[in-house]
Every structure is written in C-alpha cells, then in structure tokens.
C-alpha cells in the first residue's frame, strides 16, 4: 500500500528583483523534491558571492575563477551574471566591518547602487553581522537600491527595528537571521511583521554550517521549520530559506589546506568544489530556496543535482 503524507500549509512565494529577470522563490506544498506528495513549483536559485573589496582569506582554488575582477565588485558581479549564469548576486559588504577596513555607510551605499545598476538579475545585500554597524550600513544600502527590490540582511534581534523599517520604507525584502534555533527564527519573524514588514517580504536565514562544521544542526533546524510550516500550518515559519554556503565552506580546514600540505586528502581544488557542492545538496534537501555559493564548478554540480531531482 502506498502511504503519502498530507500537508496543511504552503511556503510563501517571495519575489526578488524587477522586470523579466525577477526571481520568485518558495511556493512548495511538500518537503523539498517530494513532488509525489505535493507541489514544488520551481527549482531553488543560486546566488554568487561578490565582495565589495578584494578578499584576503580565500583559498587559491576559489580565487582563480575571479582573479581578473577581484577588487572591482561591478566587474565581479557582471562576470558572475554573464559568464557563470548566476540567478542572483549576493553583494557582501565586508569592507564595512569595524575590525577591518571599516568603510562608512555612504561609501557602501555607492557600491550597492553601482552594482545594482550594472546587473539585470536580482541582488542580495549582506552586512557583516556587526549589529551596530549593519544598522547604519543596511539602512543606507536599502535607500541606495530603491526600486530594485533587493533582499537585505542579516536582520537580527538587536537591530530589526531599524533594518526591517528601512526594508519596509524602501520596498525591499528582508532576511531574518537567527542562530540555529527554530523558536528564535519564528520570534524574529513575528517581531518583523509586527513592525510592518509583510510576511511575503521575509526570507529566513537560519545560520549555515558547512559539511563537518555544524551541518547536522542546520539541517535539523531547517527540517523542523519546514515541518512546522507544512504540517502545522504555522504562518511565521512559512517563509523561504536562504543559506550562505560559500563563506562557511571555504573557511573549513579541509578545504583551505593545500595539496602539498596534505597530499593524502587529494587535489585541493577538487576537494573544495566537492565540499561546497555536498553542503549545498544537503541543504537543498533540508528545504533551502536560495543558495549563496562561490565556485562555478560547485554550482554546476549543484544544478546537475537539481535537474536530476526535478
């Protein structure tokens, strides 16, 4: 006898970007790829990481595909769009980190506008998770990207009033970020909606761990969020999910160590690509709607998996 699960809820659909290249995420009525039990109306999308300054800590294998554009976020974003077929661009405003370059909000906003004007695919804008600095930077970034319908994040419990209000005021979407905790994720969504940000303009960022570095915790939390959304019809967990995979994967020891240092671990580039793709595939199965990735070959493997599952 064939047994199928019955679901009561639906994941909200969120539109990002404008025009013909706008992206819609969400809409599932069953667990990811469980098309025998419900509807998965569209495949998840992949955003490429772009930094607003040249990264100093990326391993050589993931620097190589971008070596001619590092340090120029506009050219970098265009390369991801035109050469690697990115669905979205995730502009990471790492230069605003107070412990690093500590660029000001106005300068960061100029970069946001320049990138947003150059590309025709949707954009995500992420701060550095420094609560105080992000409050200032993301508010200015939301204003600079007005009319582009971008995703702003991370919105956290200590700064949601300012950043969610900026997203609301300038008609952007918001990524609510909580530390691998279902109840905190739900509560932050409640707070953001009480402030006025529509639930259909929220993406959940549950915090991401790479393969071997907390992936099982992230998977469990994402699974519980999806079960609450679909089986309990919990409206405050029915948002699509984003995972910032690249920055977690490419700082793992097993990825950063060179072939010469650990020849028994195999080729460093192949190792890193597989590490990123395996992390992405696991999180896809947990319910991810937006994957933020780095290496083009890891993206290819992940897309091949999605095509196979579809």
ABEGO torsion letter per residue (X at the ends): XBBBBBBABBBBBBBBEBEAABBBBEGBABBBGBAAABBBABBBBBBBBBBABBBAABBAAAAAAAAAABGBAAAAAAAAAAAAGBABBBBBBAAABAABAGBBAAAAAAAAAAAAAABABBBBBBBAGBAAAAAAAAAAAAAAABGAGBBBOBBBAAAAAAAAAAAAAAGBBBBBBBBGBAAAAAAAAAAAAAAGBBAAABBBBAEBBBBGBGAAAAAAAAAAAAAAAAAAGBAAAABBBBBBAAAAAAABAAAABBAAABAAAEBAAAAAAAAAAAAAAAAAAAGBABBBBABAAAAAAAAAAAAAAX
